[in-house]
Amino acid sequence: QREKERQALLSGHEDKMGEIERLTEMVKELKQETFTQKSQIDTLTNEKAALQAEADRHKVRIKELLSEVTELRTVADWARNQRVDVLKQSLQAVIKTSMEEQNEREKKLKHEIE
């Protein structure tokens, strides 16, 4: 009888030891999984920071390009105005010359008529 009790106790003890080993193994696996996930989170955090820095650089570059576009528009407007002024001056010179030539022809005709 005692031997049977002893065997039962040993069997129960072995069962508990097996359960403890399984639980210990599960804890190890969970620790490894947690470590792997933490590494993945760290990697993703670093990637996010790199992407944010790149986005910030792009924002700065966009602002620079918009500033350049504004400057180019200003220069283009100035150049257009200069060209218009030159064309106006040229047209005025042509009109003045034509009017002077017309006046000379009229004077000649009047002189010839007289």
Phi, psi and omega in degrees: 000313180298323180295320178296318178296318180297316179297319180296317178297316179296318180297316178297320179295318178297319177300315180295319179296319177297319179294319179296319179297316178298316179294320178297318178296319178297320179297317178300313180298318179295321177297317179295317179297318178297317179298316179297316180294322178297319177298318179295320178296317178298316179298314180295323178297317178295318178297319179297317179297318179296318179294322178294318178297319178295318178298319178296319178297320179295321179298317179297315181296321178298317178298319178298316180295320177297321177296317178297319179298317179299315179298316181296322177296319179298315179295318180297318177298316179299314181297319179298315179297320178297318180295319178297317179299317179296318179296320177299314180298318179296316180297318178297320179295318179296316180297315181299315179297316180297318180294320179295318178295319178297317178299319179297318179297318180297318179299317180296318180295317178298318180295320180290327181289325182281000000 
